[in-house]
């Protein structure tokens, strides 16, 4: 286990949460909490512990009534943090490996459960990875279990990320923050469709960029290439013009991806190597 094992980050859900189970996020129900929601008559809400004598006296003097007022508070409620993990072939052979993805999963699960929220996992490649998925839970052992599921995941059987759509269909939580971790080297239409399905949630794309083009030789000569999805190797006579053309293709792809993010009003977090709790905290503070 890496040093990130016990790392965590701070976050807040941007909407009010309806629910009666105590949690950490601003709720819409009245109950135990720390956010004042007004006064009520003691006979309507018989809780003498919250009796406010000053407010009662002021009210009686101004209205001429003889009533007792109690303070009411908004209930804080929990949400679910979902981790959608890309286990496709391009992720497996790029500069991003399963260990980095597992560290991120542990970080999110540990932070969620530590705050009293639920954590859930949906792995995908060309299909939904049911062997790397779990439904919402608060069990303390889940961060380690989820990380190990990703580290021990078998390689994708075929190319593509069509399982992303099935993974999005798994998310049925009423209130959720969805982390979508991928290199996004895939069909933009698949990503666009997934975002449409997740439009009711707060979606955070975590984008690992490939650095393969930067490692290509700048001079002419033979070099061995490996397809990011099929895994096939072939020798290519590399020329500076080919490298520039491939770089242009990657730039155009990420321009289309950025346009997709803007269209769905999601703000990505671009990552190089392990994602830390500080990075995610800064993201939620709007400073990334």
Number of C-alpha atoms within 10 A of each C-alpha: 12 10 7 16 17 14 17 21 18 15 17 13 17 11 12 14 22 18 18 16 12 16 18 17 23 21 24 18 19 16 17 13 20 12 15 12 16 11 18 16 16 18 12 9 14 13 14 13 8 15 19 15 12 11 15 19 17 11 16 15 11 8 10 10 11 10 14 20 26 22 19 22 19 18 26 25 23 24 25 24 25 28 26 24 27 28 29 28 22 27 23 18 16 16 16 21 16 21 18 20 23 26 28 27 31 26 24 24 32 24 23 26 20 13 16 17 23 21 28 27 29 26 27 27 24 20 21 23 21 12 13 22 21 19 13 18 18 19 11 12 12 20 26 18 16 22 26 19 19 24 17 12 15 12 11 20 12 14 17 23 27 19 21 25 21 18 24 22 14 16 22 10 15 12 21 24 22 21 21 23 23 22 21 23 21 18 13 16 11 16 19 17 14 18 23 11 14 20 13 12 16 18 20 19 20 21 17 22 20 19 12 13 12 10 7 15 14 13 11 13 11 12 12 11 15 14 12 20 19 14 15 9 11 10 10 12 10 18 15 13 12 13 18 13 11 12 15 12 12 16 12 12 17 16 12 13 20 14 13 17 18 12 11 14 13 16 17 19 16 14 16 13 12 17 20 16 19 13 17 21 17 14 18 17 12 9 9 13
